[in-house]
Amino acid sequence: MTVAALVCLGMAVLIGGSGLWTLTRPAPADLTGQVLRAVAPTQVAAGVMLAAAGLVAVAAPSPIGVIGLIVGALGAIATLVAGSWQSARYVERKQAAGGGCGSADGCGGCAKVCGS
Protein backbone atom coordinates (compact mmCIF):
# COMPACT_ATOMS: atom_id res chain seq x y z
CA MET A 1 0.00 0.00 0.00
CA THR A 2 2.94 2.30 0.54
CA VAL A 3 3.82 2.08 -3.14
CA ALA A 4 0.28 3.05 -4.15
CA ALA A 5 0.35 5.96 -1.71
CA LEU A 6 3.66 7.21 -3.13
CA VAL A 7 2.36 6.89 -6.70
CA CYS A 8 -0.73 8.83 -5.65
CA LEU A 9 1.40 11.57 -4.08
CA GLY A 10 3.61 11.73 -7.18
CA MET A 11 0.58 12.06 -9.44
CA ALA A 12 -0.77 14.77 -7.15
CA VAL A 13 2.40 16.79 -7.64
CA LEU A 14 2.37 16.29 -11.42
CA ILE A 15 -1.32 16.99 -12.01
CA GLY A 16 -1.65 19.81 -9.47
CA GLY A 17 1.64 21.36 -10.57
CA SER A 18 0.55 21.31 -14.20
CA GLY A 19 -2.69 23.07 -13.28
CA LEU A 20 -0.90 25.69 -11.20
CA TRP A 21 1.65 26.29 -13.94
CA THR A 22 -1.12 26.80 -16.49
CA LEU A 23 -2.90 29.26 -14.21
CA THR A 24 0.25 31.35 -13.68
CA ARG A 25 0.85 31.80 -17.42
CA PRO A 26 -0.66 34.76 -19.31
CA ALA A 27 -4.17 34.21 -20.64
CA PRO A 28 -3.93 32.77 -24.18
CA ALA A 29 -5.85 34.16 -27.13
CA ASP A 30 -6.25 30.89 -29.06
CA LEU A 31 -9.03 28.41 -28.38
CA THR A 32 -6.70 25.54 -27.44
CA GLY A 33 -4.95 27.63 -24.81
CA GLN A 34 -8.28 28.80 -23.41
CA VAL A 35 -9.46 25.20 -23.08
CA LEU A 36 -6.25 24.16 -21.32
CA ARG A 37 -6.64 27.09 -18.96
CA ALA A 38 -10.27 26.15 -18.30
CA VAL A 39 -9.22 22.64 -17.24
CA ALA A 40 -6.48 23.92 -14.92
CA PRO A 41 -8.70 24.45 -11.83
CA THR A 42 -9.95 20.89 -12.06
CA GLN A 43 -6.35 19.72 -12.33
CA VAL A 44 -5.51 21.56 -9.12
CA ALA A 45 -8.56 20.08 -7.39
CA ALA A 46 -7.63 16.58 -8.57
CA GLY A 47 -4.10 17.12 -7.31
CA VAL A 48 -5.41 18.07 -3.88
CA MET A 49 -7.66 14.99 -3.82
CA LEU A 50 -4.79 12.72 -4.80
CA ALA A 51 -2.53 14.28 -2.16
CA ALA A 52 -5.18 13.76 0.50
CA ALA A 53 -5.69 10.16 -0.62
CA GLY A 54 -1.96 9.49 -0.51
CA LEU A 55 -1.60 11.02 2.94
CA VAL A 56 -4.55 9.03 4.29
CA ALA A 57 -3.08 5.84 2.84
CA VAL A 58 0.24 6.50 4.58
CA ALA A 59 -1.08 7.74 7.92
CA ALA A 60 -4.23 5.70 8.56
CA PRO A 61 -4.52 2.04 9.51
CA SER A 62 -4.52 -0.33 6.55
CA PRO A 63 -8.28 -0.86 5.96
CA ILE A 64 -9.09 2.83 6.26
CA GLY A 65 -6.05 3.76 4.19
CA VAL A 66 -7.17 1.54 1.33
CA ILE A 67 -10.66 3.05 1.39
CA GLY A 68 -9.22 6.56 1.50
CA LEU A 69 -6.91 5.80 -1.40
CA ILE A 70 -9.70 4.37 -3.55
CA VAL A 71 -12.15 7.17 -2.77
CA GLY A 72 -9.56 9.89 -3.35
CA ALA A 73 -8.35 8.40 -6.63
CA LEU A 74 -11.88 7.91 -7.95
CA GLY A 75 -12.80 11.45 -6.90
CA ALA A 76 -9.77 12.86 -8.70
CA ILE A 77 -10.53 10.90 -11.85
CA ALA A 78 -14.18 11.98 -11.78
CA THR A 79 -13.13 15.60 -11.30
CA LEU A 80 -10.80 15.49 -14.29
CA VAL A 81 -13.44 13.81 -16.43
CA ALA A 82 -16.05 16.41 -15.50
CA GLY A 83 -13.67 19.29 -16.19
CA SER A 84 -12.66 17.85 -19.54
CA TRP A 85 -16.29 17.30 -20.48
CA GLN A 86 -17.16 20.90 -19.61
CA SER A 87 -14.23 22.14 -21.68
CA ALA A 88 -15.31 20.01 -24.64
CA ARG A 89 -18.81 21.48 -24.39
CA TYR A 90 -17.27 24.97 -24.33
CA VAL A 91 -15.31 24.27 -27.51
CA GLU A 92 -18.39 22.85 -29.21
CA ARG A 93 -20.46 25.93 -28.33
CA LYS A 94 -17.66 28.25 -29.39
CA GLN A 95 -17.27 26.55 -32.77
CA ALA A 96 -21.02 26.45 -33.38
CA ALA A 97 -21.39 30.14 -32.58
CA GLY A 98 -18.37 31.16 -34.66
CA GLY A 99 -19.49 29.50 -37.89
CA GLY A 100 -16.67 28.57 -40.22
CA CYS A 101 -15.55 24.96 -40.01
CA GLY A 102 -18.48 23.64 -38.02
CA SER A 103 -21.22 25.62 -39.71
CA ALA A 104 -23.84 24.28 -42.10
CA ASP A 105 -22.50 26.34 -45.02
CA GLY A 106 -19.53 24.01 -45.55
CA CYS A 107 -15.88 24.64 -44.92
CA GLY A 108 -16.09 28.40 -44.79
CA GLY A 109 -12.38 28.99 -45.22
CA CYS A 110 -11.04 26.11 -43.14
CA ALA A 111 -8.60 24.64 -45.63
CA LYS A 112 -6.95 22.40 -43.05
CA VAL A 113 -10.18 20.60 -42.24
CA CYS A 114 -11.48 20.28 -45.79
CA GLY A 115 -8.14 19.56 -47.39
CA SER A 116 -8.55 22.13 -50.14
Secondary structure, DSSP 8 states (H G I E B T S, - for coil): -HHHHHHHHHHHHHHHHHHHHHHHS---SSHHHHHHHHHHHHHHHHHHHHHHHHHHHHHS-HHHHHHHHHHHHHHHHHHHHHHHHHHHHHHHHHHHHH-GGGSTT--TT-HHHH--
